[in-house]
Amino acid sequence: MLDEWAVYIRRKYGNKPLSSSTYLSEAEPFLEQYASQPCKPGFDWGCW
């Protein structure tokens, strides 16, 4: 999940430095998007 988070942030903001408040404000939309994805093979420990 951390890899996906890094890709999400990089795609949206590029390489510029971000404040902690930016990271926090992006967390909810990312987690909603991540939760709506189907489970990946080999990583089903978090799937319900």
Secondary structure as UniProt FT lines:
FT   HELIX           2..13
FT   TURN            14..15
FT   HELIX           20..35
FT   TURN            41..42
FT   HELIX           44..46
//
